[in-house]
């Protein structure tokens, strides 16, 4: 069995962003040379997420509205966590959106359903954060 590991780094300018990282993940798959197996992609920071969904701008705005309704950024004093940093909402948003995705690899390609894409979700931007890509297979 072969294995591959790579770290991708992101530093967003805005506090919250959704970035389609599918092309970067596909490049990792090509680099790995693995044709059949599994790909794990996970955020290595507790205020960021990796998830699969449709790449549609209206849906992204809906995510933002929905998440802000569930865990509003302000007022900061509504959260017990906030003190040194004002990012409790980002921790909660990450919990909702998830830490990682696992995708089957078939014939050297990501085995997606229609419209599926991989996204990096940033909920407390302004600093470098990493995403781990681990691929195992033949």
Secondary structure as the mmCIF struct_conf table of DSSP 4:
data_model
#
loop_
_struct_conf.conf_type_id
_struct_conf.id
_struct_conf.beg_label_comp_id
_struct_conf.beg_label_asym_id
_struct_conf.beg_label_seq_id
_struct_conf.end_label_comp_id
_struct_conf.end_label_asym_id
_struct_conf.end_label_seq_id
STRN STRN1 UNK A 2 UNK A 10
BEND BEND1 UNK A 13 UNK A 16
STRN STRN2 UNK A 17 UNK A 20
HELX_RH_AL_P HELX_RH_AL_P1 UNK A 22 UNK A 32
TURN_TY1_P TURN_TY1_P1 UNK A 33 UNK A 33
BEND BEND2 UNK A 36 UNK A 36
STRN STRN3 UNK A 37 UNK A 43
BEND BEND3 UNK A 44 UNK A 45
TURN_TY1_P TURN_TY1_P2 UNK A 46 UNK A 47
STRN STRN4 UNK A 48 UNK A 53
HELX_RH_AL_P HELX_RH_AL_P2 UNK A 57 UNK A 70
BEND BEND4 UNK A 71 UNK A 71
BEND BEND5 UNK A 73 UNK A 73
HELX_RH_3T_P HELX_RH_3T_P1 UNK A 76 UNK A 78
BEND BEND6 UNK A 80 UNK A 81
BEND BEND7 UNK A 83 UNK A 86
HELX_RH_AL_P HELX_RH_AL_P3 UNK A 88 UNK A 97
BEND BEND8 UNK A 99 UNK A 99
STRN STRN5 UNK A 100 UNK A 106
TURN_TY1_P TURN_TY1_P3 UNK A 107 UNK A 108
STRN STRN6 UNK A 109 UNK A 110
TURN_TY1_P TURN_TY1_P4 UNK A 114 UNK A 115
STRN STRN7 UNK A 117 UNK A 122
BEND BEND9 UNK A 123 UNK A 124
BEND BEND10 UNK A 126 UNK A 127
STRN STRN8 UNK A 129 UNK A 137
#
